[in-house]
Amino acid sequence: MVTALGAWTIKQLNDLGRVGRFLLRCLFQIIVPPYKLWPMVQQIHFIGAASVFVILFTGTFTGMVLGLQGYYSLRQFGSEGALGAAVGLSLVRELGPVLTALMVTGRAGSAICAEVGIMRNTEQIDALTCMAINPYKFLFAPKFLAAIICFPLLTSLFDVTGIVGGYVIGVKLLGVNAGAYLEGMYKSVVWEDVYMGMIKSLCFAVIMVWICASKGYYLHLNKAGFGAEGVSRATTQAVVLSSVSILVCDYFITAILL
């Protein structure tokens, strides 16, 4: 039992070191010339523009649920006027960056892992290496840059649509005073709250691309298998691990910045 525990510990440390080196190499290739704009634009379209509808839809209904639940909770204390502050703070600080990251992970992160895993499966990554093309520069640096650019913008869209959704439910449907809703949000949501949300979105962007890309890149080392089954299992593991890591990172960032 002790031998098995030691072997498992060594394996986990090796895996952690391997993915840590993977992250450092990818981040280093971002700042190393030559710089190519078109691959980054393609990834911005894939990660960002293609996720706009999902973010708008999710943000609107999240804000509507917050407006509905917040109204009935605050009404018990006669504080319906604080609905705007409750909706704004909840979205800007927590729900905006977290739900945006989870939605993009499910839509784009799974595709990144599957794409890289299939490239590893069909030896396309080995072919890049044989042609003296750095796979970290060619494949992963544009993805990291695109995610770092897109996540704060998508989070902002989520926040705005969520606030509008809460306004529609609270003011138009439930009769909360429009001035009280907007004034409460204006006084409660300060720059520190927006700053926290943006910092979270940047961290979540790195986490999503890091985990999903590394799972596909090291597919050949995964005991789950090397063929189609291995790709499917690696993709599932990448999405689950990314989602859990985002939630854990959210707690630590909140504890540090509060």
N, C-alpha and C positions, 0 to 999 in steps of 0.2 A: 504493500500500500504506500509506503514511504517512497519507494522507487518510482511508482506511477505518479505520485504527487509531484516529485521532483522533475520528472520528465515533462509533465504538463506545464509546470511553472517555467521551465526553460523554453518550451515551445512558445508560450505566450509572450515571454520576453523577446524571443527572436522575431515573432510576428510584429510586436510593437516597434522594435527597432527598424524592421524592414519598412513598415508604412511611415515611420518617422522620417527615414531617409528619402522615401518617395515624396513626401510633402516638401522637404527642404530642396530637393532637386527641382521640383516643379516651380516653387516660388523663385528659385535662383534663375531659372530659365525665363521668367517673366521680365527680368531687368537686363538680361544679356541680349545684345543685338545679334542678328538682324531682327527688326520689328516688322511684322506683316499684319496689315490692317484687315484684309479680307477674311482670313479665318476667324478673327475675333468678331467681325460683323456677322458672320454666319452663326456663330455661337450665341451672340446677343439675340439674334432672331429666334433661335431655337429655344434658349432658356428663358428669355424675357418676353419678346413679342408674342410668341405662341402660348404663353401662360397668362396673358392679360385677361382673357375672357374668364378663365377659371378663377383668377384673383378677384375680378369685379363681382362675379356671381357669389363667391364665398364671402367676400367682404360685406356685400349688401345684406345677405341673410344673417350673417353674424351680428351686424349692427341692429337689425330688426329684432333678433332674439334678445340682445342686450337691452334694447329699449323696452321690450315687453316685460322681461323679467325684472329689470330695474324699476320700472314704474310700479309694479305690484309690490315689490319689496319696500320701496321708499314711501309708498302711500300709507303703509302701516305706521310710519313715524311722521306723517304730514310733511314730507320733504320732497315732493314731486319736482320742485324746482331744481333740485340737485341732479336730475337725470342726465343733463348734458355733461356735467363733470364726471359722473360715473361712466358714461359711455365713452367719453373722450379719453380718460385716463386708462380705462381697461384696454382700449384698442391701441393707443399709442405706446403704452409701456409693455404690454404683454401679448395680447391676442394678435395684433397686427404682425409683428415680426415672426412669432412662433407659427401661426397658422399659414402665413405666406411661405415660410421655409418648408413646412410639412407638405403643402400642396405642390410646390415646385419639386420637392424630393420625389413625391409619388409620380409626377408627370415627367420631369426631365432627368432626375437622378437615376431612375430605373433604366431609362433609355441609354444614359451614359454608360452605366455598368454593362448592360447587354451589348452595346456597340463595341466597347473595348474588349469584353470577354470573347465575342465572336472573332475580333481581330487577333486575339491571342490564340484562339482555337484554330484558326485557319493560317497561322504563322505569318500574318501580315506584319505584326510588330517585329518579328525576327527579320523579315525582309527589309523593313526600314533600317534596322541596325546594320544589315549587310550592305545597304546602300549609303552608309555613313550619314543617315538622317537621324538626328536625335529625337526619339519618340517623346521625351518630356517636352521638348520645344514644339514639336510638330502637333502633338495630340492634346497635351494637357494644359500648357500655358494659356492658349486661347480660352479654354473652358474656365480656368480660374479667373482670368481677367473679366470675361463676360459675366460670370456669376457675381463678382465683386461689384460690377457696374449695375447689374439688373436687380439684385436683391433689395437695395435701399429704395429704388424706384417702385418696384412692385409692392413693397411694404407701404410706401406713401399712398399708392393707389388703394390698397386695402383699407388703410386708415380713413381716407376721404370717403370712400363708398360706404364704409361701416358707419361713419358719423351721419351721412345722409340717410342711411337706412334707419338708424335710431331716431333721427329727426322726423322721418315720415311716420313711424309708428307712434312715437311719443307725442308729437305736436299735432299731426293731422288726424291720427286715429283716436288717441286717448285724451287729447285736449290739454296737454301741458302747454303752458305759455311759451311762445316761440322766443321771446326776449329772455326769459329766465333760462331756457335751454342753452341758447347761444352764449349768454353772459356767464353762466356757470362754467361752461366749457372754456371760455376765453380766460377766465380768472384762474382756473384750476390747472390747465395744461400749460406748462412752462417749457422753456428751452431744454432744461435738464431732462424732461420726460422724452422729448423728441430725440435728444442726443442719445439717451439710453436705447431707444428703439432702433436708431441707425447703427449703433455699435453692435447690437445683437444681430441685426440683419447681415452685417459684414462678417461677423464670426460664423453665422449659420451658413453663409455662402461658401466659405472655405471648408467647413466641415462637410457639407453635402458633396462638393466635387471631390474632396480628398477621399472620403470613404467609398463613394460609388466608383470613382476611377481606379482606386487601388484594388478594390475587390475584383474588378474586371482584369486589371493588369496582372495580378498574381493568381489568375484562375488556375494556371498549371500547377500551383502548389496547394490547391484546395483538394482535400480528400473527398469532397462531395462528387467529384467526377470531372472529366475533361471535355465531354461532348455537350450535346444540347441540354442534358440533365444538369451538368455542372454549371452552365450559363444560367439556367433558370434558378437554381439554388443560390448561386452567387448573387443574382439580382435581388432575390428575396432577402437574403442576409444583408445586402447593402442598404436596402430601403428601411428595414427594421432597425439596423444599427445606426443609420443616419438619424432616424426619427428619435430614437432613445438618446443619442448623443446631443441632439438639438435641445431636448427637454432638460437634460442634465446641465448643459452649458448655459441654458437660460437661467437656471437657479443660481449658478455661481456668478454670472454677470450681474444679476439682480442683487445678490448679496454684496458684491464689491462696490457697485455704483450707488446703491441706496445710502 
